[in-house]
């Protein structure tokens, strides 16, 4: 009986065919791998977010606070953008990176957003996805009932304070405009009187 033909590697033709048909690298299923061992989700992470309004502002104090509260430097993301903008490059990235069980850490609510609607929307999104929010300087931790209540109250308070400041700024602006108009009107009256009495400079 003639033995099966072998190749130079010592494999039979049928064995070589089986090897060629086999996938080069096993593709693990999202829940289980080919060995049948359970593959758990990645460990929970602390992700930090910082924001400055302009490039000349220094975010170091925000970064230092996040580091002290356990956030790895590689997981800290810094935006240079207005807090009134709902879409920001780094904030959008952070929201994509966050997974269930993670915690988003910021130093203050206004670093996250200056819009009460945006804050409430972000808070609801994080809660629905099972993601915590820790606001360091304001003592908000949404993993607790008290923290969730505080988040809601501070969101409204932040908006109210900003409304008062904006109102004061608009009031000052209107006062300046009115004062300028009054001065221009007074100047016109005096110019008319000087001309009427022949006191204008005739040189």
Beta strands, then each sheet from edge to edge (+ up, - down):
strand 1: 46-52
strand 2: 76-80
strand 3: 103-106
strand 4: 132-135
strand 5: 140-141
sheet 1: 2+ 1+ 3+ 4+ 5-
end
